[in-house]
Amino acid sequence: MATATPRGGLAGHFVAMARNNIWSNHRLLSACWRLSPAEFAAPRTSFFPSLRATLNHILWVDTYYIDALLRDPTVLERYGDPPPDFADVASLHDAQITSDRRLLAFCDRQTEQSLAEGLVLPRPNRTPPASSVASILEHLFQHQTHHRGQAHAMLAGTNVKPPQLDEFFLAGEQHLRRDELLALGLEPS
């Protein structure tokens, strides 16, 4: 079971964000399980045209950024080749949680020094300047939050009540996340 022992500093913050990330994705995708495949793929108003497209986009971007953070030399070769488009929520959930576990493990290995290191995110048509690992993680968590919010709003247009996604960090709300963290194999915080 992954520990919830608090760490300080920026490194500890990113571990907490990665734990929140896996919990939020699990909670949102678990709510989507109650949709039929047609409802999951139905056209909706947002940046991407459906819950399915939005949630698959989150996974694709996660895959790219995590591979880049892990300094995978093949990441650019796969840049234009997104992972499979998961048509069913169960498969997408499993793939997303696997990705989230990779991100949590990466964050758990970081130190203040490693977070300050520069990393060039490979792009097919340009070479951007290096960004710190911390900045890349900040961007990745913001990206997830941004698109989860869109998916949350789209879910509100169905007969499935969107789940609370902000019951993670505050003391006194542990009971609201405990069972899901245990189901994910994470020690409750």
Secondary structure, DSSP 8 states (H G I E B T S, - for coil): -B------HHHHHHHHHHHHHHHHHHHHHHHHTTS-HHHHHS--SSSSSSHHHHHHHHHHHHHHHHHHHTT-TTTTTTTTS------SHHHHHHHHHHHHHHHHHHHHT--HHHHHSEE----SS-----EEHHHHHHHHHHHHHHHHHHHHHHHTTSSS-------SSSTT-HHHHHHHHHHTTB---
